[in-house]
């Protein structure tokens, strides 16, 4: 009889362990971040949403980390605390579980202050209406502030003239991002020809003056229009 009892106990333990594993698997969720804009310019605002999928949460304590060299906090819900680049969000369902949330949890607004890639990282603890910890997968978010610098823009920063004579209005460098400019650039040549296909709408121009204090204005290189020449016989 003792041997039979031991076998029954083992069976009961096995069933208990199986039930526990099933319960844990059912409380897995993903917390991600979404933005209302993919690319913003310096000085503009962006809205970041914290979302949970595959599960409802009745309470959570989340930490949203942001790049404070490129962004500044503007506004958010009342249940947050901003500590440098860390925003702490504390929320619980005052209805005892009937108001558990899924999908969007909250929105936070930031303002762009410098160009580059800005990272957002989310972490924290999320619980079900049974006070059970949700096994959470977290996803990061990246946002582009300002357009990416082109090769010609990078060169423009690196190649600066050093002739500061007030009367000097010469160019030190002049290039476009399309091959075929005729003739090749020379300081004393002031007219160049470039033939492009009809699907080209914009031409990027690099113009660097010999005098670093000189101002250059480039016009006519965007929204390029087709022009026709007719020879009169």
VENDA-V823554 format. One record per residue. RES is the residue in one small letter. PHI is phi in radians with two decimals (* if undefined). OMEGA is omega in whole degrees, 0 to 359 (NA if undefined). BURIAL is + if it has 9 or more other C-alpha atoms within 8 Angstrom, else -. Layout:
res=RES phi=PHI omega=OMEGA burial=BURIAL
res=RES phi=PHI omega=OMEGA burial=BURIAL
This chain:
res=x phi=* omega=182 burial=-
res=x phi=-1.12 omega=180 burial=-
res=x phi=-1.15 omega=179 burial=-
res=x phi=-1.12 omega=179 burial=-
res=x phi=-1.05 omega=179 burial=-
res=x phi=-1.07 omega=180 burial=-
res=x phi=-1.14 omega=179 burial=-
res=x phi=-1.11 omega=178 burial=-
res=x phi=-1.09 omega=179 burial=-
res=x phi=-1.11 omega=179 burial=-
res=x phi=-1.13 omega=179 burial=-
res=x phi=-1.12 omega=178 burial=-
res=x phi=-1.12 omega=180 burial=-
res=x phi=-1.13 omega=178 burial=-
res=x phi=-1.13 omega=180 burial=-
res=x phi=-1.10 omega=179 burial=-
res=x phi=-1.14 omega=179 burial=-
res=x phi=-1.08 omega=179 burial=-
res=x phi=-1.14 omega=179 burial=-
res=x phi=-1.12 omega=180 burial=-
res=x phi=-1.13 omega=179 burial=-
res=x phi=-1.11 omega=180 burial=-
res=x phi=-1.13 omega=180 burial=-
res=x phi=-1.14 omega=181 burial=+
res=x phi=-1.10 omega=182 burial=-
res=x phi=-1.32 omega=182 burial=-
res=x phi=-1.94 omega=176 burial=+
res=x phi=-1.74 omega=181 burial=+
res=x phi=-2.57 omega=177 burial=+
res=x phi=-2.07 omega=175 burial=+
res=x phi=-1.94 omega=181 burial=+
res=x phi=-2.25 omega=181 burial=+
res=x phi=-2.11 omega=175 burial=+
res=x phi=-2.29 omega=180 burial=+
res=x phi=-2.19 omega=179 burial=+
res=x phi=-1.42 omega=178 burial=-
res=x phi=-2.54 omega=180 burial=-
res=x phi=-1.53 omega=180 burial=-
res=x phi=-2.29 omega=177 burial=+
res=x phi=-2.27 omega=178 burial=+
res=x phi=-1.78 omega=178 burial=+
res=x phi=-0.98 omega=181 burial=+
res=x phi=1.66 omega=180 burial=-
res=x phi=-1.57 omega=181 burial=-
res=x phi=-1.81 omega=178 burial=+
res=x phi=-2.39 omega=183 burial=+
res=x phi=-1.92 omega=181 burial=+
res=x phi=-1.85 omega=179 burial=+
res=x phi=-1.89 omega=173 burial=+
res=x phi=-1.75 omega=186 burial=+
res=x phi=-2.26 omega=173 burial=+
res=x phi=-2.19 omega=180 burial=+
res=x phi=-2.16 omega=176 burial=+
res=x phi=1.27 omega=182 burial=-
res=x phi=-2.87 omega=173 burial=+
res=x phi=-1.75 omega=178 burial=+
res=x phi=-2.09 omega=179 burial=+
res=x phi=-1.75 omega=176 burial=+
res=x phi=-2.85 omega=178 burial=+
res=x phi=-2.79 omega=170 burial=+
res=x phi=-2.22 omega=185 burial=+
res=x phi=-2.02 omega=175 burial=+
res=x phi=-2.12 omega=177 burial=+
res=x phi=-1.87 omega=179 burial=+
res=x phi=-1.72 omega=179 burial=+
res=x phi=-2.33 omega=181 burial=+
res=x phi=-1.42 omega=183 burial=+
res=x phi=-1.35 omega=172 burial=-
res=x phi=-1.42 omega=182 burial=-
res=x phi=-2.07 omega=184 burial=+
res=x phi=-2.34 omega=171 burial=+
res=x phi=-2.30 omega=180 burial=+
res=x phi=-1.21 omega=179 burial=-
res=x phi=-1.97 omega=183 burial=-
res=x phi=-2.81 omega=179 burial=-
res=x phi=-2.99 omega=179 burial=+
res=x phi=-1.18 omega=184 burial=-
res=x phi=-1.23 omega=186 burial=-
res=x phi=-1.54 omega=180 burial=-
res=x phi=-2.21 omega=176 burial=+
res=x phi=-2.39 omega=183 burial=-
res=x phi=-1.71 omega=179 burial=-
res=x phi=-2.22 omega=184 burial=-
res=x phi=1.00 omega=182 burial=-
res=x phi=-1.73 omega=181 burial=+
res=x phi=-2.08 omega=176 burial=+
res=x phi=-1.86 omega=179 burial=+
res=x phi=-1.68 omega=181 burial=+
res=x phi=-2.06 omega=179 burial=+
res=x phi=-2.03 omega=180 burial=+
res=x phi=-2.58 omega=172 burial=-
res=x phi=-2.55 omega=183 burial=-
res=x phi=-1.38 omega=181 burial=+
res=x phi=-1.26 omega=180 burial=-
res=x phi=-1.62 omega=176 burial=-
res=x phi=1.35 omega=176 burial=-
res=x phi=2.11 omega=181 burial=+
res=x phi=-1.24 omega=179 burial=-
res=x phi=-1.81 omega=179 burial=+
res=x phi=-1.01 omega=187 burial=+
res=x phi=-1.87 omega=167 burial=+
res=x phi=-2.43 omega=184 burial=+
res=x phi=1.35 omega=183 burial=-
res=x phi=-1.28 omega=180 burial=+
res=x phi=-1.71 omega=178 burial=+
res=x phi=-2.88 omega=178 burial=+
res=x phi=-2.19 omega=179 burial=+
res=x phi=-2.31 omega=184 burial=+
res=x phi=-1.84 omega=178 burial=+
res=x phi=-2.17 omega=176 burial=+
res=x phi=-2.13 omega=180 burial=+
res=x phi=-1.34 omega=180 burial=+
res=x phi=-2.10 omega=177 burial=+
res=x phi=-2.60 omega=180 burial=+
res=x phi=-1.28 omega=177 burial=+
res=x phi=2.32 omega=177 burial=+
res=x phi=-1.62 omega=179 burial=-
res=x phi=-1.85 omega=181 burial=+
res=x phi=-1.80 omega=172 burial=+
res=x phi=-2.12 omega=180 burial=+
res=x phi=-2.22 omega=181 burial=+
res=x phi=-2.04 omega=175 burial=+
res=x phi=-2.63 omega=177 burial=-
res=x phi=2.54 omega=180 burial=-
res=x phi=-2.19 omega=182 burial=+
res=x phi=-2.21 omega=186 burial=+
res=x phi=-2.20 omega=176 burial=+
res=x phi=-1.44 omega=177 burial=+
res=x phi=-1.25 omega=175 burial=+
res=x phi=-1.72 omega=182 burial=-
res=x phi=1.09 omega=180 burial=-
res=x phi=-1.69 omega=180 burial=-
res=x phi=-1.17 omega=179 burial=+
res=x phi=-1.52 omega=175 burial=+
res=x phi=-1.30 omega=193 burial=-
res=x phi=-1.96 omega=170 burial=+
res=x phi=-1.74 omega=183 burial=-
res=x phi=-1.90 omega=179 burial=+
res=x phi=-2.11 omega=180 burial=+
res=x phi=-1.53 omega=180 burial=+
res=x phi=-2.41 omega=175 burial=+
res=x phi=-2.10 omega=180 burial=-
res=x phi=-2.25 omega=178 burial=+
res=x phi=-1.57 omega=175 burial=+
res=x phi=-1.89 omega=184 burial=+
res=x phi=1.36 omega=178 burial=+
res=x phi=-1.25 omega=177 burial=-
res=x phi=-1.17 omega=180 burial=-
res=x phi=-1.18 omega=176 burial=-
res=x phi=-1.46 omega=181 burial=-
res=x phi=-1.10 omega=181 burial=-
res=x phi=-1.22 omega=178 burial=+
res=x phi=-1.15 omega=177 burial=+
res=x phi=-1.13 omega=179 burial=+
res=x phi=-1.12 omega=181 burial=-
res=x phi=-1.08 omega=178 burial=+
res=x phi=-1.29 omega=186 burial=-
res=x phi=-1.49 omega=185 burial=-
res=x phi=-1.85 omega=180 burial=-
res=x phi=-2.06 omega=178 burial=+
res=x phi=-1.24 omega=181 burial=+
res=x phi=-2.33 omega=177 burial=-
res=x phi=-1.64 omega=187 burial=-
res=x phi=-1.73 omega=176 burial=+
res=x phi=-1.12 omega=184 burial=-
res=x phi=-1.04 omega=184 burial=-
res=x phi=-1.43 omega=185 burial=-
res=x phi=-1.42 omega=179 burial=+
res=x phi=-2.07 omega=181 burial=-
res=x phi=-1.47 omega=174 burial=+
res=x phi=-1.64 omega=175 burial=+
res=x phi=-1.57 omega=179 burial=+
res=x phi=-2.39 omega=174 burial=+
res=x phi=-2.62 omega=181 burial=+
res=x phi=-2.51 omega=173 burial=-
res=x phi=-2.19 omega=184 burial=+
res=x phi=-1.53 omega=177 burial=-
res=x phi=-2.18 omega=180 burial=-
res=x phi=-1.28 omega=174 burial=-
res=x phi=2.02 omega=179 burial=-
res=x phi=-1.19 omega=183 burial=+
res=x phi=-2.23 omega=349 burial=-
res=x phi=-1.35 omega=173 burial=-
res=x phi=-1.18 omega=187 burial=-
res=x phi=-1.10 omega=171 burial=-
res=x phi=-2.42 omega=184 burial=-
res=x phi=-1.00 omega=185 burial=-
res=x phi=-1.67 omega=175 burial=-
res=x phi=-1.85 omega=188 burial=-
res=x phi=-2.02 omega=179 burial=-
res=x phi=-2.38 omega=182 burial=-
res=x phi=-2.38 omega=180 burial=-
res=x phi=-2.00 omega=178 burial=-
res=x phi=-2.54 omega=179 burial=-
res=x phi=-1.83 omega=181 burial=-
res=x phi=-2.22 omega=179 burial=-
res=x phi=-1.30 omega=186 burial=-
res=x phi=-1.22 omega=181 burial=-
res=x phi=-1.56 omega=177 burial=-
res=x phi=-1.52 omega=180 burial=-
res=x phi=-1.85 omega=183 burial=+
res=x phi=-2.30 omega=177 burial=-
res=x phi=-2.18 omega=179 burial=+
res=x phi=-1.49 omega=185 burial=-
res=x phi=-2.07 omega=173 burial=+
res=x phi=-1.90 omega=179 burial=+
res=x phi=-2.28 omega=182 burial=+
res=x phi=-2.03 omega=181 burial=+
res=x phi=-1.37 omega=174 burial=+
res=x phi=-1.16 omega=178 burial=+
res=x phi=-1.60 omega=183 burial=+
res=x phi=-1.10 omega=180 burial=+
res=x phi=-1.60 omega=182 burial=-
res=x phi=-1.31 omega=178 burial=-
res=x phi=-1.79 omega=180 burial=-
res=x phi=-2.09 omega=176 burial=-
res=x phi=-2.11 omega=179 burial=-
res=x phi=-1.90 omega=179 burial=-
res=x phi=-2.29 omega=176 burial=-
res=x phi=1.45 omega=182 burial=-
res=x phi=-1.67 omega=176 burial=+
res=x phi=-2.05 omega=184 burial=-
res=x phi=0.93 omega=183 burial=-
res=x phi=-1.08 omega=180 burial=+
res=x phi=-1.81 omega=178 burial=-
res=x phi=-1.35 omega=178 burial=-
res=x phi=-2.11 omega=180 burial=-
res=x phi=-1.99 omega=175 burial=-
res=x phi=-1.98 omega=178 burial=-
res=x phi=-2.05 omega=177 burial=-
res=x phi=-1.58 omega=181 burial=-
res=x phi=-1.51 omega=181 burial=-
res=x phi=-1.50 omega=NA burial=-
